[in-house]
């Protein structure tokens, strides 16, 4: 079982997650940092590592602030800012609270990494249904929306969304495993 992070480590992780969110969600930093948006993965990882409800709210606020700045001052299109945008906190919550639910089962073992990854695949799929579905049906961008057409869009864009989110979480899992191994080796050397 992974214990909650110490306060200094939680602050460092939250700051890192915030920087990654800003850097990948706001593409004004130039082409050298034009990575896919990591926000969804960060909400899932936030549930695992940060867990606190208030931090969830803070990350939702950060996402909204970055989007507001991007649209208001950086020339980003407001195409996605519709009534459906109000459903994004729910899509984020699916990920955060799925991560939070698997956190007690995450002990760094290979089995627990698999459990985390499966939970991520399921929650990212559900999150996409919420975000993509609300945009399709409530965004006002598609005349005469139908469930059949939404199903086609879901199967077209859903896998890309899940794959992008999964790639970021996989990188985080590898980093976690490497840091844990280094920490255990240092701890073992200190006791020898």
C-alpha positions in Angstrom: 0.0 0.0 0.0 1.4 3.4 -1.0 1.3 5.8 2.0 0.2 9.4 1.4 3.1 11.6 0.3 4.8 13.8 2.9 3.7 17.4 2.8 7.0 18.6 1.1 6.8 15.8 -1.4 3.1 16.4 -2.1 3.9 20.1 -2.7 6.7 19.2 -5.1 4.5 16.7 -7.0 1.6 19.2 -7.2 4.0 21.9 -8.5 5.4 19.5 -11.1 1.9 18.5 -12.2 0.9 22.1 -12.5 3.9 22.9 -14.6 3.3 19.9 -16.9 -0.4 20.9 -17.2 0.5 24.5 -18.1 3.2 23.4 -20.5 1.1 20.9 -22.4 -2.3 22.5 -22.2 -1.0 26.0 -23.3 0.8 25.6 -26.5 2.2 29.2 -26.6 5.6 28.1 -25.4 6.7 27.2 -28.9 7.0 24.1 -31.1 9.7 22.6 -29.0 7.2 21.9 -26.2 4.2 21.1 -28.4 3.3 17.9 -26.6 -0.2 16.5 -26.4 -2.3 17.8 -23.5 -1.4 15.8 -20.3 -4.3 17.2 -18.3 -6.4 14.0 -18.2 -3.4 11.9 -17.2 -2.5 14.5 -14.5 -6.0 14.3 -13.0 -5.7 10.5 -12.8 -2.2 10.7 -11.3 -3.3 13.5 -9.0 -5.9 11.1 -7.6 -3.2 8.5 -6.9 -0.5 10.8 -5.5 -2.2 13.9 -4.2 -5.7 12.5 -3.3 -7.1 15.6 -1.6 -10.4 17.0 -2.7 -9.2 20.6 -2.4 -6.3 19.8 -4.8 -8.7 18.4 -7.3 -10.6 21.7 -7.2 -7.3 23.6 -7.5 -6.3 21.6 -10.7 -9.8 22.2 -12.2 -9.3 25.9 -11.5 -5.9 25.8 -13.1 -7.2 24.1 -16.2 -10.0 26.7 -16.5 -7.4 29.5 -16.0 -5.1 28.2 -18.7 -8.0 27.9 -21.1 -9.3 31.4 -20.3 -5.8 32.9 -20.8 -5.3 30.9 -24.1 -8.6 32.1 -25.5 -8.5 35.6 -24.2 -4.9 36.6 -24.8 -3.1 33.9 -26.8 -5.4 33.7 -29.8 -6.5 30.2 -29.2 -9.9 29.4 -30.8 -12.9 29.4 -28.5 -14.6 26.6 -30.6 -14.6 24.2 -27.6 -16.0 26.8 -25.1 -19.7 25.9 -25.1 -22.2 24.7 -22.6 -20.4 21.3 -22.8 -17.3 22.9 -21.2 -19.2 22.9 -17.9 -19.1 19.0 -18.0 -15.2 18.9 -18.0 -15.0 19.0 -14.2 -17.1 15.8 -14.2 -14.8 14.2 -16.8 -11.8 15.2 -14.7 -13.5 13.9 -11.5 -13.9 10.4 -13.2 -10.1 10.3 -13.6 -9.1 11.9 -10.2 -11.4 9.6 -8.2 -10.5 6.5 -10.1 -6.9 7.2 -9.3 -7.8 7.9 -5.7 -9.7 4.6 -5.6 -6.7 2.5 -6.8 -4.2 4.4 -4.7 -4.5 2.1 -1.6 -3.8 -0.9 -3.9 -0.7 0.7 -5.4 2.4 -0.6 -3.7 4.8 -0.4 -6.5 4.6 -4.1 -7.4 4.2 -5.2 -11.0 0.7 -6.4 -10.1 -0.3 -3.0 -8.7 1.1 -1.2 -11.7 -1.2 -3.4 -13.9 -4.2 -2.6 -11.6 -3.4 1.1 -11.9 -3.1 0.9 -15.7 -6.3 -1.0 -16.1 -8.1 1.5 -13.9 -6.7 4.2 -16.1 -7.9 2.6 -19.3 -11.4 2.3 -17.9 -11.6 5.7 -16.3 -10.1 7.4 -19.4 -12.7 5.8 -21.6 -15.5 6.9 -19.2 -14.0 10.4 -19.0 -13.9 10.6 -22.8 -17.6 9.5 -23.0 -18.4 12.4 -20.6 -16.3 15.1 -22.3 -16.8 14.0 -25.9 -20.5 13.2 -25.4 -21.3 16.5 -23.8 -19.5 18.4 -26.5 -21.3 16.4 -29.3 -24.8 16.6 -27.8 -24.7 19.9 -25.9 -22.0 22.0 -27.7 -24.2 23.2 -30.5 -21.5 22.5 -33.1 -23.2 19.5 -34.7 -26.7 19.9 -36.2 -29.1 17.0 -35.5 -26.8 14.9 -33.3 -27.6 11.2 -33.2 -26.3 8.3 -31.1 -25.3 6.5 -34.2 -23.1 9.4 -35.3 -21.8 9.8 -31.8 -20.8 6.1 -31.7 -18.7 6.6 -34.9 -17.1 9.7 -33.4 -16.5 7.9 -30.1 -14.8 5.0 -31.9 -12.7 7.4 -34.0 -11.5 9.9 -31.4 -11.9 7.9 -28.1 -8.9 5.6 -28.7 -6.6 8.6 -29.4 -7.7 10.3 -26.2 -7.2 7.1 -24.1 -3.9 6.3 -25.8 -2.5 9.8 -25.1 -3.6 9.7 -21.5 -2.3 6.1 -21.1 1.1 7.1 -22.5 1.6 9.8 -20.0 0.5 7.5 -17.1 2.9 4.8 -18.4 5.8 7.3 -18.3 4.8 8.2 -14.8 4.6 4.5 -13.8 8.1 3.9 -15.2 9.4 7.0 -13.4 7.8 5.8 -10.2 9.4 2.4 -10.5 12.9 3.9 -11.2 12.7 6.4 -8.3 11.4 3.7 -6.0 14.3 1.4 -7.0 16.9 4.1 -6.5 15.4 5.1 -3.1 15.5 1.5 -1.9 19.1 1.0 -3.1 20.1 4.2 -1.3 18.2 3.2 1.8 19.9 -0.3 1.7 23.3 1.2 1.3 22.7 3.5 4.3 21.8 0.6 6.5 24.7 -1.6 5.4 
